[in-house]
Amino acid sequence: MLPTPFRDNLSLDERCLEQLVERVSGEYPTIALLGFGAECLQLDNTERRRVLGIARASSPATTRIIVGCTAATAAEGMLLARDADQSGADVIMIAPPLDIVTRATAAEFIEQCAQSLHSASLMVQDAPLWSGASLGSEVIAGLKSKFPHTVRYAKPEQLPFGNDVHALTDIEDLAVYTGLGGTSFLDGLALGAAGVIPFIESSRMLSSIATEYPGDGAIQAYQSLLPLLTFQMQTLGHAIYTSKLILGWIGFDLSPATRIPIEPPCTAAVDLLRHHAKTAGILVS
């Protein structure tokens, strides 16, 4: 998940975004934008469209782009999904909006979203910790049955996630991705998940772990990374802030500024973050 970069005054840093997209799309065939970890709910619709436009213009034509379209309201979510579909997104990732409170209305919203798409595939995200009502594996399975060629991905993050991940991985032509900042990555792989959408500073390592899994080397590598992931994921705002700090340390001209109100970590906590990043092999000096 690419972070949304801001200047210290919290305005969108378009030049930094271009740099992020160019470097990351040069290494990975797929990039993800505008999820909860990219502060999607802190951006207005104009800014979200601008982020996608910059990403499409700054990446190779072959780069697949996953675009989060979850919003505060159902009307906004539908509008964002249609706009992203028409603006070059390959996959629309969407969870129930904040104004939906029942599973039935959440399922109806996702159905309407699937019906509105013309070219993009749909990733159904079940993340009630940060979005609206929960869906559950049965609802996602029903959506896949109704829209087999559109609903191609699922991202179950409702806790505990094990039953949902296991049930969904049995569905043909449905790729299941875990989230939660990668803290449950090996468990997801063991249950049959295809992968994870992490913060980008850990992407290279998690990709290597997935390739080598279930070998001992993969498990040892993950054990060296896990303290960093769990330290970051104390809260969403903390995860975003610390992700941006690390990206700054490894060469991106990026402010850690976030629109999610947080108390910045103290010097001792930043030192611990640096230690975890070094232990994981993400930071080498």
C-alpha positions as CSV (number, residue, x, y, z in Angstrom):
1,M,0.0,0.0,0.0
2,L,1.5,3.3,-1.1
3,P,1.2,6.0,1.6
4,T,-0.4,9.3,0.6
5,P,2.4,11.8,1.1
6,F,1.7,15.2,2.6
7,R,3.8,18.3,3.2
8,D,4.2,19.5,6.7
9,N,1.1,21.7,6.2
10,L,-0.9,18.6,5.3
11,S,-1.4,19.5,1.7
12,L,-1.0,16.7,-0.9
13,D,2.7,16.3,-1.9
14,E,2.3,15.5,-5.6
15,R,6.0,15.5,-6.4
16,C,6.7,13.0,-3.6
17,L,3.8,10.8,-4.8
18,E,5.3,10.8,-8.3
19,Q,8.6,9.6,-6.9
20,L,7.0,6.9,-4.8
21,V,5.0,5.6,-7.8
22,E,8.0,5.6,-10.1
23,R,10.2,3.7,-7.7
24,V,7.7,1.2,-6.5
25,S,6.2,0.5,-9.9
26,G,9.7,-0.1,-11.2
27,E,10.1,-3.0,-8.8
28,Y,6.6,-4.5,-8.5
29,P,4.0,-5.3,-11.2
30,T,1.1,-4.2,-9.0
31,I,0.7,-1.2,-6.7
32,A,-2.1,-0.4,-4.3
33,L,-3.4,3.1,-3.5
34,L,-6.0,4.8,-1.3
35,G,-6.6,2.1,1.3
36,F,-7.1,2.8,5.0
37,G,-3.3,2.7,5.3
38,A,-3.1,5.5,2.7
39,E,-5.6,7.7,4.6
40,C,-8.4,7.3,2.1
41,L,-11.0,8.6,4.5
42,Q,-8.9,11.7,5.2
43,L,-8.9,12.8,1.5
44,D,-11.6,14.5,-0.3
45,N,-12.9,13.1,-3.6
46,T,-10.9,15.6,-5.7
47,E,-7.6,14.5,-3.9
48,R,-8.4,10.9,-4.4
49,R,-9.0,11.3,-8.1
50,R,-5.7,13.2,-8.3
51,V,-3.8,10.5,-6.5
52,L,-5.0,7.9,-9.0
53,G,-4.3,10.2,-12.0
54,I,-0.7,10.7,-10.8
55,A,-0.2,7.0,-10.2
56,R,-1.5,6.1,-13.6
57,A,0.7,8.8,-15.3
58,S,3.8,7.9,-13.3
59,S,3.8,4.2,-13.8
60,P,4.3,1.9,-16.8
61,A,1.2,1.0,-18.8
62,T,1.6,-2.6,-17.7
63,T,1.4,-1.8,-14.0
64,R,-1.7,-3.1,-12.4
65,I,-3.3,-0.6,-10.0
66,I,-5.5,-1.5,-7.0
67,V,-7.5,1.5,-5.9
68,G,-9.3,1.7,-2.6
69,C,-12.7,3.4,-2.9
70,T,-14.1,3.0,0.6
71,A,-15.8,6.2,1.7
72,A,-17.8,7.8,4.5
73,T,-21.1,7.3,2.6
74,A,-22.5,4.8,0.1
75,A,-23.1,7.6,-2.4
76,E,-19.4,8.7,-2.3
77,G,-18.2,5.1,-2.5
78,M,-20.2,4.4,-5.6
79,L,-19.0,7.6,-7.2
80,L,-15.4,6.9,-6.4
81,A,-15.7,3.3,-7.7
82,R,-17.2,4.4,-11.0
83,D,-14.6,7.1,-11.4
84,A,-11.7,4.8,-10.7
85,D,-13.1,2.2,-13.1
86,Q,-13.2,4.8,-15.9
87,S,-9.8,6.3,-15.0
88,G,-7.5,3.2,-15.4
89,A,-7.9,1.2,-12.2
90,D,-7.4,-2.5,-12.7
91,V,-8.9,-3.5,-9.3
92,I,-11.4,-1.6,-7.2
93,M,-11.0,-2.4,-3.5
94,I,-14.0,-1.5,-1.4
95,A,-15.4,-2.1,2.0
96,P,-18.8,-1.1,3.3
97,P,-18.9,2.7,3.9
98,L,-19.2,4.2,7.3
99,D,-22.9,5.0,7.0
100,I,-23.9,1.3,6.5
101,V,-24.6,-0.5,9.8
102,T,-26.2,-3.8,8.8
103,R,-24.8,-6.8,6.9
104,A,-27.8,-6.9,4.5
105,T,-27.4,-3.3,3.4
106,A,-23.6,-3.8,3.2
107,A,-24.1,-6.7,0.8
108,E,-26.6,-4.7,-1.2
109,F,-24.0,-1.9,-1.5
110,I,-21.3,-4.2,-2.8
111,E,-23.7,-5.7,-5.3
112,Q,-24.5,-2.2,-6.6
113,C,-20.8,-1.5,-6.9
114,A,-20.1,-4.7,-8.8
115,Q,-22.9,-4.0,-11.2
116,S,-21.5,-0.5,-11.9
117,L,-18.1,-1.7,-13.0
118,H,-17.2,-2.1,-16.7
119,S,-13.6,-3.0,-16.9
120,A,-12.1,-3.2,-13.4
121,S,-12.3,-6.3,-11.1
122,L,-13.6,-6.0,-7.6
123,M,-11.8,-6.8,-4.3
124,V,-14.3,-7.1,-1.5
125,Q,-12.7,-5.9,1.7
126,D,-14.2,-6.9,5.1
127,A,-12.6,-4.5,7.6
128,P,-15.2,-3.5,10.2
129,L,-12.4,-2.2,12.5
130,W,-12.1,0.8,10.1
131,S,-15.1,0.7,7.9
132,G,-18.9,0.1,8.2
133,A,-20.7,-3.2,8.8
134,S,-19.0,-6.5,8.6
135,L,-19.7,-8.9,5.7
136,G,-18.4,-12.4,6.6
137,S,-17.3,-15.2,4.3
138,E,-20.9,-16.3,3.4
139,V,-21.8,-12.9,2.1
140,I,-18.5,-12.6,0.1
141,A,-19.1,-16.1,-1.3
142,G,-22.6,-15.1,-2.4
143,L,-21.2,-12.0,-4.1
144,K,-18.7,-14.1,-6.0
145,S,-21.5,-16.4,-7.1
146,K,-23.6,-13.5,-8.4
147,F,-20.7,-11.7,-10.1
148,P,-18.2,-14.4,-10.9
149,H,-16.3,-12.4,-13.5
150,T,-16.2,-9.1,-11.5
151,V,-15.6,-10.3,-7.9
152,R,-12.1,-11.7,-8.2
153,Y,-10.5,-10.9,-4.9
154,A,-11.3,-10.9,-1.2
155,K,-9.6,-9.2,1.7
156,P,-11.1,-10.6,5.0
157,E,-9.9,-8.6,8.0
158,Q,-12.7,-9.2,10.5
159,L,-11.2,-10.7,13.7
160,P,-10.8,-13.6,14.2
161,F,-10.0,-14.0,10.5
162,G,-9.1,-17.7,10.3
163,N,-12.5,-19.1,9.5
164,D,-13.2,-16.5,6.8
165,V,-9.8,-16.9,5.1
166,H,-10.1,-20.7,5.1
167,A,-13.6,-20.7,3.7
168,L,-12.9,-18.2,1.0
169,T,-9.7,-19.9,-0.3
170,D,-11.9,-22.9,-1.2
171,I,-13.7,-20.8,-3.8
172,E,-12.6,-21.2,-7.4
173,D,-11.1,-18.1,-9.1
174,L,-11.1,-16.0,-5.9
175,A,-7.7,-14.8,-4.7
176,V,-7.7,-14.1,-1.0
177,Y,-5.4,-11.4,0.5
178,T,-4.8,-10.7,4.2
179,G,-4.2,-7.3,5.7
180,L,-3.6,-6.0,9.2
181,G,-0.2,-4.7,8.2
182,G,1.2,-8.2,7.6
183,T,1.0,-9.2,11.2
184,S,-0.9,-12.3,10.3
185,F,0.9,-13.1,7.0
186,L,2.2,-16.6,7.7
187,D,-1.1,-17.6,9.2
188,G,-2.8,-16.4,6.1
189,L,-0.4,-18.4,3.9
190,A,-1.0,-21.5,6.0
191,L,-4.7,-21.1,5.5
192,G,-4.4,-20.8,1.7
193,A,-4.2,-17.0,1.2
194,A,-2.6,-15.7,-2.0
195,G,-0.7,-12.9,-0.3
196,V,-1.0,-9.6,1.6
197,I,-1.2,-5.9,0.9
198,P,1.4,-4.4,3.3
199,F,3.0,-1.1,3.8
200,I,5.6,-0.7,1.1
201,E,8.7,-0.7,3.3
202,S,8.1,-4.4,4.1
203,S,6.9,-5.4,0.6
204,R,10.2,-6.8,-0.7
205,M,10.8,-9.0,2.4
206,L,7.2,-10.3,2.5
207,S,7.4,-11.1,-1.2
208,S,10.5,-13.1,-0.7
209,I,9.0,-14.9,2.3
210,A,5.9,-15.8,0.3
211,T,8.2,-17.3,-2.5
212,E,10.2,-19.4,0.0
213,Y,7.2,-20.4,2.3
214,P,6.9,-22.9,4.0
215,G,10.7,-23.3,4.1
216,D,12.6,-22.7,7.3
217,G,14.3,-19.6,5.7
218,A,10.9,-18.0,5.2
219,I,9.8,-18.6,8.7
220,Q,13.1,-17.3,10.2
221,A,12.9,-14.2,7.9
222,Y,9.3,-13.5,9.1
223,Q,10.3,-13.9,12.7
224,S,12.9,-11.1,12.2
225,L,10.2,-8.9,10.6
226,L,7.4,-9.5,13.0
227,P,8.6,-7.2,15.8
228,L,8.6,-4.3,13.4
229,L,5.1,-5.1,12.1
230,T,3.5,-5.5,15.5
231,F,5.2,-2.3,16.8
232,Q,3.9,-0.4,13.8
233,M,0.3,-1.7,14.0
234,Q,-0.5,-0.5,17.4
235,T,-3.0,2.0,15.8
236,L,-3.6,2.9,12.2
237,G,-2.3,6.4,12.6
238,H,0.9,5.0,14.3
239,A,1.4,2.5,11.5
240,I,1.1,5.3,8.9
241,Y,3.4,7.7,10.7
242,T,6.1,5.0,11.3
243,S,5.8,3.7,7.8
244,K,6.6,7.2,6.5
245,L,9.5,7.6,8.9
246,I,11.1,4.4,7.6
247,L,10.6,5.4,4.0
248,G,12.3,8.7,4.8
249,W,15.2,6.7,6.3
250,I,15.6,4.5,3.2
251,G,15.8,7.4,0.8
252,F,12.4,8.8,0.0
253,D,12.0,12.5,0.4
254,L,8.9,12.0,2.5
255,S,7.5,13.8,5.5
256,P,5.9,11.6,8.2
257,A,3.0,14.0,8.3
258,T,-0.4,12.3,8.6
259,R,-3.9,13.7,8.7
260,I,-4.9,11.2,11.3
261,P,-4.5,12.9,14.7
262,I,-1.8,11.1,16.6
263,E,0.8,11.9,19.2
264,P,4.2,11.4,17.4
265,P,6.4,8.7,19.0
266,C,9.0,9.9,21.4
267,T,12.7,9.7,20.8
268,A,12.9,6.3,22.6
269,A,10.1,4.9,20.6
270,V,11.7,6.1,17.3
271,D,14.9,4.5,18.4
272,L,13.1,1.3,18.9
273,L,11.4,1.6,15.5
274,R,14.9,2.0,14.0
275,H,16.1,-1.0,15.8
276,H,13.3,-3.2,14.6
277,A,13.8,-1.9,11.0
278,K,17.5,-2.8,11.2
279,T,16.7,-6.3,12.7
280,A,14.3,-6.9,9.8
281,G,17.0,-5.9,7.3
282,I,14.9,-3.0,5.9
283,L,17.3,-0.4,7.3
284,V,21.0,-1.2,6.9
285,S,22.6,1.8,8.6
